[in-house]
Amino acid sequence: MAGPFDLNLRHLRAVSAIVAQGSMSAAAEAVGLSQPALTQGVAKLEQRLGAPLFERHADGMTATPAGTTLSVRVDAAIAHLAGAVRSSGRGFNRPELLMTSTQLRAFLALADASGFARAADATGLSQPALHRAVRELEQICGHPLAERRGRGVALTVRGNRLARGVRLAGVELGAAIAEIRSEGSLEVGSLTIGAMPLSRAMIVPRAIARFTADYPRVRIDVVEGSWRELIDPLLDGVLDLTIGALRDRPPAGLDQFPLLTDRLAVVARAQHPLAPEAAPDLDALARYPWIVGQASTPLRAQWERLFAGRAPPPAPIECGSVMVIREVLRESDFLTLLSPDQVALEVASGVLRTIGPPLDDSNRIIGVSTREGWRPTPAQAHFLHLVRQLSGIPENQ
């Protein structure tokens, strides 16, 4: 199966030109190719994608559903590249129209590997070919994109910006390939989910179980982490979406929608000294050490609000891993704040328990975060439908 940058970028741009112009000759002039070269290029794309892109008529050409899908996704990919090199002030006027797939594949490999030798191993290109591709891209953009640091290579600020644009362009092209290859059959492609701790215990497993029954050929990757660890991969296009606690002020470039409201409770081992108390007060809770969330997380802010106006209890452990927290609680008198759903199995088996009732004013909004302007494939949209359905959210909200 062709990868996003295995396809000729000039030929892909030409597809959009044909859709816009309605003829091969006008599109060839628009993209700077001869008509025979463009005809051959479109034929190669159709062969690689396994679907006709146009219907030929005496008075022009009309796009097939596959051609329309590809055109829309290509336009979005070019827009991502243009946004990444906008206002450079140097180089060519429209650098995004001069970039080649080989250059972008080489540059992205360098960005991921932080070195030419490792990038060469990852791509199969020689180091001289990688150097040449990256230098050509720098000349097109008019700025250095990478620089030597010690024994490795690091991207410049503009290089990082371009790397994000290239990744997002690759996401669009990969989605086009998956949608075209899926026409008339069960969809292929991928779904990459960033799962924060609470979502791993509740929503994500159930949604995945139902999703795989409907789309058995779609590859699913689940990347676990905190909000802080997942946000840049989401903005970079490495993740398609994240599920977990939402932020009151998300970074620019993100869309959020809520799924459910969660309430926190104090959690401890089943035999904790406070276990017999129905509703221990703050003095009692402050007599024991705590495991708290890391700084700037909603969980940490809730713990700080709980003890606001008084000296907080000792909190020598900062941790976001429920697995680690669970094992520490089992072996000690530590307390922590968690959603009861996150430890439901441990509570049911008699290993852990909640101490007192859920806390007042401890609501956390659990929801989905996606990139602004993200267009999911049909399979990805179905997963979002399942997530909403399992959360009790009507489709029209």
Secondary structure, DSSP 8 states (H G I E B T S, - for coil): ---GGGS-HHHHHHHHHHHHHSSHHHHHHHHT--HHHHHHHHHHHHHHHTS--EEEETTEEEE-HHHHHHHHHHHHHHHHHHHHHTT--SS-SSGGGT--HHHHHHHHHHHHHSSHHHHHHHH---HHHHHHHHHHHHHHHTS--EEEETTEEEE-HHHHHHHHHHHHHHHHHHHHHHHHHHTTSS--EEEEEEE-HHHHHTHHHHHHHHHHHH-TTEEEEEEE--HHHHHHHHHHTS-SEEEEE--SS--TTEEEEEEEEEE-EEEEETT-TTTT-SS--HHHHTTS-EEE--TTSHHHHHHHHHTTTS------EE---HHHHHHHHHTS--EEEE-GGGGHHHHHTTSEEEESS--TT-EEEEEEEEETT----HHHHHHHHHHHHHHT--TT-
